[in-house]
Amino acid sequence: AQKFWYCDGASHDYITKAIADSLIPTFENEIGSFEYIRFHCNAQTYGQDGMPHSDYQDSGTFTFIYFPMLEWKMEWGGELFIYEEDEIIFSWWPKPNSAVLFDSYIKHVGTAPRSRCSESRYSLAISVKQME
């Protein structure tokens, strides 16, 4: 089976700091004070569908997924699905330069591009913990 391309952002201090610093106002506006937990990048090509999963079960933990592609056509697929129980309740098309923020306990999956797409679907996933 093919594996996703995955890069742990913690191993790239300069990039991690630049991205983290740029997102501080967004997170503080949405959830208040916070701390970073995890930062990683993914890339998917045709046939590399993920599995529905939750990132964390802790209350007050959030997942931020950013889609940095410069171009992405709707017919290429690659949607992010969010579940309740075993039903999809929300679908996000990975529009270039868009992002989604949700509670980390929510089950979700990033789908692979469709067969007619020769591009990689990139995502930057950041997990944060709301401070009390």
Solvent accessible surface area in square Angstrom, and as a share of the most:
residue,aa,sasa,rsa
1,A,146,1.13
2,Q,129,0.57
3,K,164,0.70
4,F,76,0.31
5,W,133,0.47
6,Y,113,0.43
7,C,30,0.18
8,D,64,0.33
9,G,1,0.01
10,A,73,0.56
11,S,83,0.54
12,H,80,0.36
13,D,115,0.60
14,Y,182,0.69
15,I,90,0.46
16,T,32,0.18
17,K,128,0.54
18,A,53,0.41
19,I,46,0.23
20,A,15,0.11
21,D,64,0.33
22,S,76,0.49
23,L,25,0.13
24,I,64,0.33
25,P,89,0.56
26,T,58,0.34
27,F,0,0.00
28,E,92,0.41
29,N,123,0.63
30,E,106,0.47
31,I,15,0.08
32,G,31,0.30
33,S,67,0.43
34,F,32,0.13
35,E,85,0.38
36,Y,79,0.30
37,I,74,0.38
38,R,81,0.30
39,F,18,0.07
40,H,14,0.06
41,C,35,0.21
42,N,25,0.13
43,A,11,0.08
44,Q,4,0.02
45,T,57,0.33
46,Y,129,0.49
47,G,55,0.53
48,Q,22,0.10
49,D,93,0.48
50,G,16,0.16
51,M,154,0.69
52,P,57,0.36
53,H,84,0.37
54,S,37,0.24
55,D,27,0.14
56,Y,56,0.21
57,Q,137,0.61
58,D,80,0.42
59,S,97,0.63
60,G,19,0.18
61,T,1,0.01
62,F,30,0.13
63,T,1,0.01
64,F,15,0.06
65,I,14,0.07
66,Y,57,0.22
67,F,0,0.00
68,P,54,0.34
69,M,16,0.07
70,L,180,0.89
71,E,102,0.46
72,W,9,0.03
73,K,88,0.37
74,M,126,0.56
75,E,88,0.39
76,W,31,0.11
77,G,1,0.01
78,G,0,0.00
79,E,29,0.13
80,L,2,0.01
81,F,46,0.19
82,I,12,0.06
83,Y,35,0.13
84,E,108,0.48
85,E,146,0.66
86,D,123,0.64
87,E,123,0.55
88,I,88,0.45
89,I,103,0.52
90,F,85,0.36
91,S,59,0.38
92,W,77,0.27
93,W,68,0.24
94,P,0,0.00
95,K,113,0.48
96,P,35,0.22
97,N,114,0.59
98,S,15,0.10
99,A,37,0.29
100,V,16,0.09
101,L,53,0.27
102,F,17,0.07
103,D,42,0.22
104,S,0,0.00
105,Y,112,0.43
106,I,41,0.21
107,K,70,0.30
108,H,6,0.03
109,V,6,0.03
110,G,14,0.14
111,T,23,0.13
112,A,10,0.08
113,P,3,0.02
114,R,93,0.34
115,S,76,0.49
116,R,158,0.58
117,C,8,0.05
118,S,111,0.72
119,E,83,0.37
120,S,27,0.18
121,R,6,0.02
122,Y,98,0.37
123,S,7,0.05
124,L,15,0.07
125,A,9,0.07
126,I,0,0.00
127,S,2,0.01
128,V,0,0.00
129,K,58,0.24
130,Q,66,0.30
131,M,89,0.40
132,E,216,0.97
